[in-house]
Amino acid sequence: MAIDGTPKFTTLEVREIAAEITVNTVTLTGKAGFRDKNTGATHAWTKGEGAIWSKETMEQLQTLRGYMEADLARLHFSDAPGSFSGGGAGFPSVEPRGLMEHLVEEADQA
C-alpha cells in the first residue's frame, strides 16, 4: 500500500561519489540524501547511476581525475612538479598530469 504525503525534506545533498574509469568506459555513481536543513534529519537516500550525468559533469570528473593523479604523482615521485601539501584544501597549483604522462616522460629521459 502506497502512502501519499508532503515530504519533510528541504534539500538533496550528494554525500558519496564513486567512479570507475577504464579505457573504454566510465561508470559514475552518486549517492544523495534527502535532508531537512532545519533539523539535520536525513529522510531517505537515493542513487544516481548510468547515463543520467550531463556532459559538464563528465568533463568535471575528468578534471578531478587529473588533479587526483597530480596529487598522487607528487606523493609517489620525488621529481613530480609542485609540492604536496596534503589536507585536501584547495586545488593543486600545477596543471593536472596523469601518472602515465609522468612515466612516459621518465622513459624518454632514460
N, C-alpha and C positions, 0 to 999 in steps of 0.2 A: 504494500500500500504506500503510495507516494503522499507526502505531506507538503502542501504549499505554504509559503510564508514570506516574510520580509527578512532578508539576510541581516545579521548583526555586524558583519564585517564592513570596514570602510576602505580597505586598501588591499592590493595584491602586491606581494614583495617576493622577488626571486631570492631564494635562500641557498640554492645548491645548483652548481653547473658542472656538467660532465661532458667531455669532448673526446672522441676517438678519431684520430686523423691518420689515415693510411694513404698510400699512393693514389688510389682511385676514389676513395670515399671519405666523407666527413660525416660523423654522426654526432649531433649536438642535442643534449637533453637538459632541460631546465626544470627544477622543482620549485614551485612557488607556494607560499602560504597566503590564505585569505585571512587578514588580520583586522582587528579593531584597534585603530591608532590610540583611542582614548583609554582603553582598558589593557591593551597589550595582549589580549587573548587571541590565539590562533584558532579559527573555527574549522578549517579544512586545508588540505594540501591538494595540489594538482600538478600534473606533469605536462610539459610541452616537449614533444619529440617528433621526429620525422621531418617532413617537408614544410613545416609551418614557418620557418625562420626566414626573415627578409634578406635581401641581398646585402643591405647595410649591416645586419647582424653578422652574417657570414664573413664580410670584409673585416669587421672589427675582431672577429675570432682569429683571423689570420694575423692581424696586427698584434693581438695579445700573445699569440703563439711566438711571434718574432721577439717580443720583449722577454718572454719567459726563456727562450733559447739564449738570448743575450745574457740574462742573469745566470743561467746555468754555465755558459761559456766562461764568464768571469769567475765563477766558483771553481770550475774544474780545469781551466787552462791558465797557467801563470802569465802568459803573454796576451791574454784577451784584452781588448780595448776597454777603457773605463775602469771604474773601481766598484767593487761590490760592497754596497752599504748595508744590505740586509734590511729586515724590518718591514719590507713591503711598502714603504712610504714613497709616494710619487712615482714618476716614470724614470727609467734609466736615461742617462744623459747621452747615450750613444745610439746610433741608428741600429735597429734590430738586425742581428745577423744570426743565422741558423748555425747549428753545430756543423752541418755538412759544409757550409762555406768556410768555416774555420779549418776543418780537416783538409779540404781541397787546397786551401792557401798554404797550409803546412806542407803538404805533399809537393806542391810546386816549388817551394823554397828548398826542399831536400835534394 
